[in-house]
Amino acid sequence: MNMFNLDWRIKLFIGIGMLIGSIVEFYWGYQLKIASEPFSHIWVLALGFAWVGSDQIQKALEKRSKDS
């Protein structure tokens, strides 16, 4: 059961934004690793962004195929 019945285009936009956020977080974590700073929590955040983004994209594509 989906609490929010969003249009598939909005879900796709959110998913792509989360994947872009994941790339930014991975880059930030890599820069912290190079500077010998603590960075593992940043990579966990990036993995979370990637997971949510890919899930939203999958749901958007499923909804698009169902609506067509």
MOPAC internal coordinates of N, CA, C and O (Angstrom, degrees):
PM7 1SCF
backbone

  N    0.0000 0     0.00 0     0.00 0    0    0    0
  C    1.4521 1     0.00 0     0.00 0    1    0    0
  C    1.5295 1   108.50 1     0.00 0    2    1    0
  O    1.2310 1   121.05 1   -50.38 1    3    2    1
  N    1.3003 1   115.60 1   129.62 1    3    2    1
  C    1.4565 1   121.61 1  -177.69 1    5    3    2
  C    1.5296 1   109.13 1  -101.34 1    6    5    3
  O    1.2310 1   120.46 1   -55.88 1    7    6    5
  N    1.3349 1   116.73 1   124.12 1    7    6    5
  C    1.4617 1   120.23 1  -179.68 1    9    7    6
  C    1.5194 1   111.93 1   -70.05 1   10    9    7
  O    1.2310 1   120.88 1   143.00 1   11   10    9
  N    1.3398 1   115.92 1   -37.00 1   11   10    9
  C    1.4487 1   120.54 1  -177.49 1   13   11   10
  C    1.5134 1   108.85 1  -111.75 1   14   13   11
  O    1.2310 1   120.71 1   -61.21 1   15   14   13
  N    1.3167 1   116.26 1   118.79 1   15   14   13
  C    1.4530 1   120.52 1   179.42 1   17   15   14
  C    1.5279 1   107.95 1   -94.84 1   18   17   15
  O    1.2310 1   120.74 1  -102.20 1   19   18   17
  N    1.3419 1   116.19 1    77.80 1   19   18   17
  C    1.4537 1   121.65 1  -177.87 1   21   19   18
  C    1.5212 1   110.39 1   -88.65 1   22   21   19
  O    1.2310 1   121.25 1   -26.23 1   23   22   21
  N    1.3085 1   115.22 1   153.77 1   23   22   21
  C    1.4546 1   120.81 1   174.60 1   25   23   22
  C    1.5220 1   109.22 1   -62.77 1   26   25   23
  O    1.2310 1   120.15 1   -30.28 1   27   26   25
  N    1.3170 1   117.32 1   149.72 1   27   26   25
  C    1.4653 1   120.71 1  -177.28 1   29   27   26
  C    1.5213 1   111.86 1   -63.83 1   30   29   27
  O    1.2310 1   119.88 1   151.03 1   31   30   29
  N    1.3276 1   117.83 1   -28.97 1   31   30   29
  C    1.4709 1   120.26 1   179.44 1   33   31   30
  C    1.5270 1   111.39 1   -68.30 1   34   33   31
  O    1.2310 1   120.64 1   143.12 1   35   34   33
  N    1.3364 1   116.38 1   -36.88 1   35   34   33
  C    1.4607 1   120.73 1   178.07 1   37   35   34
  C    1.5229 1   110.16 1   -67.64 1   38   37   35
  O    1.2310 1   120.64 1   136.88 1   39   38   37
  N    1.3385 1   116.38 1   -43.12 1   39   38   37
  C    1.4672 1   119.95 1   177.50 1   41   39   38
  C    1.5229 1   110.82 1   -62.40 1   42   41   39
  O    1.2310 1   120.39 1   140.32 1   43   42   41
  N    1.3203 1   116.85 1   -39.68 1   43   42   41
  C    1.4638 1   120.52 1   178.62 1   45   43   42
  C    1.5256 1   110.31 1   -64.65 1   46   45   43
  O    1.2310 1   120.02 1   137.74 1   47   46   45
  N    1.3198 1   117.57 1   -42.26 1   47   46   45
  C    1.4619 1   122.35 1   178.25 1   49   47   46
  C    1.5349 1   111.01 1   -62.19 1   50   49   47
  O    1.2310 1   120.49 1   135.90 1   51   50   49
  N    1.3330 1   116.68 1   -44.10 1   51   50   49
  C    1.4623 1   121.06 1   178.19 1   53   51   50
  C    1.5296 1   110.24 1   -62.96 1   54   53   51
  O    1.2310 1   120.39 1   136.34 1   55   54   53
  N    1.3296 1   116.86 1   -43.66 1   55   54   53
  C    1.4576 1   120.75 1  -179.84 1   57   55   54
  C    1.5168 1   112.82 1   -62.93 1   58   57   55
  O    1.2310 1   120.34 1   136.19 1   59   58   57
  N    1.3125 1   116.96 1   -43.81 1   59   58   57
  C    1.4646 1   120.37 1   178.31 1   61   59   58
  C    1.5288 1   110.15 1   -65.58 1   62   61   59
  O    1.2310 1   120.24 1   140.55 1   63   62   61
  N    1.3220 1   117.14 1   -39.45 1   63   62   61
  C    1.4656 1   120.54 1   176.99 1   65   63   62
  C    1.5159 1   111.83 1   -62.15 1   66   65   63
  O    1.2310 1   120.40 1   140.50 1   67   66   65
  N    1.3233 1   116.84 1   -39.50 1   67   66   65
  C    1.4647 1   120.18 1   178.08 1   69   67   66
  C    1.5278 1   111.27 1   -67.40 1   70   69   67
  O    1.2310 1   119.95 1   141.75 1   71   70   69
  N    1.3265 1   117.70 1   -38.25 1   71   70   69
  C    1.4648 1   119.63 1   177.60 1   73   71   70
  C    1.5271 1   111.19 1   -66.54 1   74   73   71
  O    1.2310 1   120.46 1   141.78 1   75   74   73
  N    1.3222 1   116.73 1   -38.22 1   75   74   73
  C    1.4637 1   119.55 1   176.04 1   77   75   74
  C    1.5363 1   109.52 1   -65.33 1   78   77   75
  O    1.2310 1   120.39 1   138.80 1   79   78   77
  N    1.3253 1   116.86 1   -41.20 1   79   78   77
  C    1.4588 1   120.56 1   175.61 1   81   79   78
  C    1.5194 1   111.74 1   -60.90 1   82   81   79
  O    1.2310 1   120.33 1   143.60 1   83   82   81
  N    1.3140 1   116.98 1   -36.40 1   83   82   81
  C    1.4599 1   121.25 1   177.16 1   85   83   82
  C    1.5219 1   111.38 1   -63.26 1   86   85   83
  O    1.2310 1   120.60 1   136.83 1   87   86   85
  N    1.3214 1   116.46 1   -43.17 1   87   86   85
  C    1.4663 1   120.47 1   178.37 1   89   87   86
  C    1.5252 1   110.72 1   -62.67 1   90   89   87
  O    1.2310 1   120.62 1   137.81 1   91   90   89
  N    1.3305 1   116.43 1   -42.19 1   91   90   89
  C    1.4659 1   120.81 1   178.71 1   93   91   90
  C    1.5279 1   110.34 1   -62.66 1   94   93   91
  O    1.2310 1   120.09 1   137.14 1   95   94   93
  N    1.3282 1   117.43 1   -42.86 1   95   94   93
  C    1.4606 1   121.13 1  -179.70 1   97   95   94
  C    1.5235 1   111.73 1   -67.10 1   98   97   95
  O    1.2310 1   120.02 1   140.24 1   99   98   97
  N    1.3336 1   117.56 1   -39.76 1   99   98   97
  C    1.4642 1   119.77 1   176.38 1  101   99   98
  C    1.5261 1   110.66 1   -61.72 1  102  101   99
  O    1.2310 1   120.51 1   138.51 1  103  102  101
  N    1.3209 1   116.62 1   -41.49 1  103  102  101
  C    1.4577 1   120.23 1   178.68 1  105  103  102
  C    1.5295 1   110.99 1   -63.82 1  106  105  103
  O    1.2310 1   120.68 1   136.59 1  107  106  105
  N    1.3297 1   116.30 1   -43.41 1  107  106  105
  C    1.4592 1   121.55 1   178.45 1  109  107  106
  C    1.5285 1   110.44 1   -61.38 1  110  109  107
  O    1.2310 1   120.46 1   135.24 1  111  110  109
  N    1.3350 1   116.73 1   -44.76 1  111  110  109
  C    1.4542 1   120.71 1   177.84 1  113  111  110
  C    1.5157 1   112.25 1   -62.43 1  114  113  111
  O    1.2310 1   120.62 1   141.91 1  115  114  113
  N    1.3216 1   116.43 1   -38.09 1  115  114  113
  C    1.4654 1   120.27 1   177.93 1  117  115  114
  C    1.5270 1   110.82 1   -65.49 1  118  117  115
  O    1.2310 1   120.43 1   138.47 1  119  118  117
  N    1.3254 1   116.78 1   -41.53 1  119  118  117
  C    1.4657 1   120.24 1   178.04 1  121  119  118
  C    1.5291 1   111.23 1   -63.93 1  122  121  119
  O    1.2310 1   120.13 1   142.27 1  123  122  121
  N    1.3187 1   117.36 1   -37.73 1  123  122  121
  C    1.4652 1   120.36 1   176.63 1  125  123  122
  C    1.5265 1   110.71 1   -67.63 1  126  125  123
  O    1.2310 1   120.41 1   143.28 1  127  126  125
  N    1.3373 1   116.82 1   -36.72 1  127  126  125
  C    1.4553 1   119.86 1   178.01 1  129  127  126
  C    1.5280 1   110.74 1   -63.60 1  130  129  127
  O    1.2310 1   120.37 1   137.81 1  131  130  129
  N    1.3107 1   116.89 1   -42.19 1  131  130  129
  C    1.4670 1   121.03 1   178.50 1  133  131  130
  C    1.5369 1   110.50 1   -62.02 1  134  133  131
  O    1.2310 1   120.33 1   142.31 1  135  134  133
  N    1.3156 1   116.97 1   -37.69 1  135  134  133
  C    1.4636 1   121.65 1  -178.75 1  137  135  134
  C    1.5264 1   112.33 1   -83.28 1  138  137  135
  O    1.2310 1   119.89 1  -173.93 1  139  138  137
  N    1.3320 1   117.82 1     6.07 1  139  138  137
  C    1.4745 1   123.78 1   179.72 1  141  139  138
  C    1.5253 1   112.33 1    59.40 1  142  141  139
  O    1.2310 1   120.52 1  -143.17 1  143  142  141
  N    1.3150 1   116.60 1    36.83 1  143  142  141
  C    1.4632 1   122.75 1   175.21 1  145  143  142
  C    1.5312 1   108.45 1  -100.64 1  146  145  143
  O    1.2310 1   119.75 1   -18.71 1  147  146  145
  N    1.3308 1   118.08 1   161.29 1  147  146  145
  C    1.4719 1   119.65 1   174.57 1  149  147  146
  C    1.5361 1   109.77 1   -64.87 1  150  149  147
  O    1.2310 1   120.28 1   -49.59 1  151  150  149
  N    1.2991 1   117.08 1   130.41 1  151  150  149
  C    1.4559 1   119.76 1  -172.35 1  153  151  150
  C    1.5210 1   114.20 1  -137.07 1  154  153  151
  O    1.2310 1   118.51 1   169.93 1  155  154  153
  N    1.3024 1   120.45 1   -10.07 1  155  154  153
  C    1.4626 1   121.60 1  -170.58 1  157  155  154
  C    1.5279 1   112.30 1   -62.65 1  158  157  155
  O    1.2310 1   119.46 1   146.04 1  159  158  157
  N    1.3243 1   118.63 1   -33.96 1  159  158  157
  C    1.4638 1   120.56 1   179.55 1  161  159  158
  C    1.5304 1   110.96 1   -66.70 1  162  161  159
  O    1.2310 1   120.01 1   150.57 1  163  162  161
  N    1.3270 1   117.59 1   -29.43 1  163  162  161
  C    1.4614 1   120.77 1   177.72 1  165  163  162
  C    1.5262 1   109.80 1   -68.21 1  166  165  163
  O    1.2310 1   120.26 1   140.33 1  167  166  165
  N    1.3297 1   117.10 1   -39.67 1  167  166  165
  C    1.4603 1   120.02 1  -179.80 1  169  167  166
  C    1.5254 1   111.57 1   -70.03 1  170  169  167
  O    1.2310 1   120.47 1   147.94 1  171  170  169
  N    1.3224 1   116.71 1   -32.06 1  171  170  169
  C    1.4617 1   119.54 1   175.38 1  173  171  170
  C    1.5295 1   109.46 1   -65.96 1  174  173  171
  O    1.2310 1   120.31 1   139.42 1  175  174  173
  N    1.3179 1   117.01 1   -40.58 1  175  174  173
  C    1.4615 1   121.13 1   175.75 1  177  175  174
  C    1.5255 1   110.57 1   -62.01 1  178  177  175
  O    1.2310 1   120.32 1   137.74 1  179  178  177
  N    1.3231 1   116.99 1   -42.26 1  179  178  177
  C    1.4611 1   121.06 1   178.91 1  181  179  178
  C    1.5255 1   111.11 1   -63.14 1  182  181  179
  O    1.2310 1   120.23 1   138.92 1  183  182  181
  N    1.3272 1   117.17 1   -41.08 1  183  182  181
  C    1.4678 1   119.97 1   177.12 1  185  183  182
  C    1.5290 1   111.15 1   -63.56 1  186  185  183
  O    1.2310 1   120.73 1   141.38 1  187  186  185
  N    1.3325 1   116.20 1   -38.62 1  187  186  185
  C    1.4657 1   119.55 1   176.50 1  189  187  186
  C    1.5177 1   111.89 1   -63.11 1  190  189  187
  O    1.2310 1   120.27 1   136.37 1  191  190  189
  N    1.3365 1   117.08 1   -43.63 1  191  190  189
  C    1.4600 1   120.83 1   176.42 1  193  191  190
  C    1.5259 1   110.84 1   -59.82 1  194  193  191
  O    1.2310 1   120.52 1   136.22 1  195  194  193
  N    1.3381 1   116.62 1   -43.78 1  195  194  193
  C    1.4648 1   120.51 1  -179.20 1  197  195  194
  C    1.5262 1   110.67 1   -63.89 1  198  197  195
  O    1.2310 1   120.19 1   138.58 1  199  198  197
  N    1.3254 1   117.24 1   -41.42 1  199  198  197
  C    1.4553 1   121.43 1  -179.32 1  201  199  198
  C    1.5317 1   110.80 1   -64.02 1  202  201  199
  O    1.2310 1   120.61 1   129.79 1  203  202  201
  N    1.3197 1   116.45 1   -50.21 1  203  202  201
  C    1.4690 1   120.50 1  -178.63 1  205  203  202
  C    1.5291 1   110.52 1   -65.07 1  206  205  203
  O    1.2310 1   120.53 1   139.11 1  207  206  205
  N    1.3264 1   116.60 1   -40.89 1  207  206  205
  C    1.4633 1   119.94 1   179.38 1  209  207  206
  C    1.5109 1   112.49 1   -62.44 1  210  209  207
  O    1.2310 1   120.17 1   134.78 1  211  210  209
  N    1.3233 1   117.28 1   -45.22 1  211  210  209
  C    1.4633 1   119.74 1  -179.82 1  213  211  210
  C    1.5264 1   110.75 1   -68.14 1  214  213  211
  O    1.2310 1   119.97 1   145.35 1  215  214  213
  N    1.3237 1   117.67 1   -34.65 1  215  214  213
  C    1.4636 1   120.93 1   177.42 1  217  215  214
  C    1.5257 1   110.88 1   -65.45 1  218  217  215
  O    1.2310 1   120.26 1   137.16 1  219  218  217
  N    1.3375 1   117.11 1   -42.84 1  219  218  217
  C    1.4637 1   120.24 1   179.18 1  221  219  218
  C    1.5312 1   111.71 1   -65.49 1  222  221  219
  O    1.2310 1   120.59 1   140.96 1  223  222  221
  N    1.3197 1   116.48 1   -39.04 1  223  222  221
  C    1.4669 1   119.66 1   178.21 1  225  223  222
  C    1.5258 1   109.96 1   -64.44 1  226  225  223
  O    1.2310 1   120.52 1   137.23 1  227  226  225
  N    1.3379 1   116.62 1   -42.77 1  227  226  225
  C    1.4586 1   120.19 1   178.82 1  229  227  226
  C    1.5277 1   110.80 1   -61.77 1  230  229  227
  O    1.2310 1   120.13 1   135.12 1  231  230  229
  N    1.3300 1   117.35 1   -44.88 1  231  230  229
  C    1.4625 1   120.72 1   179.48 1  233  231  230
  C    1.5248 1   111.08 1   -64.48 1  234  233  231
  O    1.2310 1   120.18 1   141.67 1  235  234  233
  N    1.3267 1   117.26 1   -38.33 1  235  234  233
  C    1.4685 1   120.22 1   179.34 1  237  235  234
  C    1.5219 1   110.74 1   -64.60 1  238  237  235
  O    1.2310 1   120.08 1   137.36 1  239  238  237
  N    1.3047 1   117.45 1   -42.64 1  239  238  237
  C    1.4607 1   120.34 1  -179.63 1  241  239  238
  C    1.5303 1   111.66 1   -68.91 1  242  241  239
  O    1.2310 1   120.41 1   143.42 1  243  242  241
  N    1.3275 1   116.82 1   -36.58 1  243  242  241
  C    1.4644 1   119.57 1   175.73 1  245  243  242
  C    1.5237 1   111.10 1   -64.45 1  246  245  243
  O    1.2310 1   120.48 1   137.57 1  247  246  245
  N    1.3260 1   116.69 1   -42.43 1  247  246  245
  C    1.4650 1   120.71 1  -179.45 1  249  247  246
  C    1.5301 1   110.41 1   -67.07 1  250  249  247
  O    1.2310 1   120.62 1   141.94 1  251  250  249
  N    1.3318 1   116.43 1   -38.06 1  251  250  249
  C    1.4658 1   120.33 1   178.94 1  253  251  250
  C    1.5206 1   110.68 1   -63.30 1  254  253  251
  O    1.2310 1   120.32 1   137.11 1  255  254  253
  N    1.3329 1   117.00 1   -42.89 1  255  254  253
  C    1.4574 1   119.72 1  -179.23 1  257  255  254
  C    1.5261 1   110.85 1   -70.85 1  258  257  255
  O    1.2310 1   120.04 1   149.02 1  259  258  257
  N    1.3445 1   117.54 1   -30.98 1  259  258  257
  C    1.4480 1   120.69 1   178.31 1  261  259  258
  C    1.5276 1   111.18 1   -72.60 1  262  261  259
  O    1.2310 1   120.28 1   142.47 1  263  262  261
  N    1.3479 1   117.08 1   -37.53 1  263  262  261
  C    1.4575 1   121.32 1  -178.60 1  265  263  262
  C    1.5340 1   112.60 1   -74.13 1  266  265  263
  O    1.2310 1   120.52 1   155.97 1  267  266  265
  N    1.3189 1   116.60 1   -24.03 1  267  266  265
  C    1.4812 1   119.39 1  -177.20 1  269  267  266
  C    1.5007 1   112.44 1   -78.77 1  270  269  267
  O    1.2310 1   120.10 1   180.00 1  271  270  269

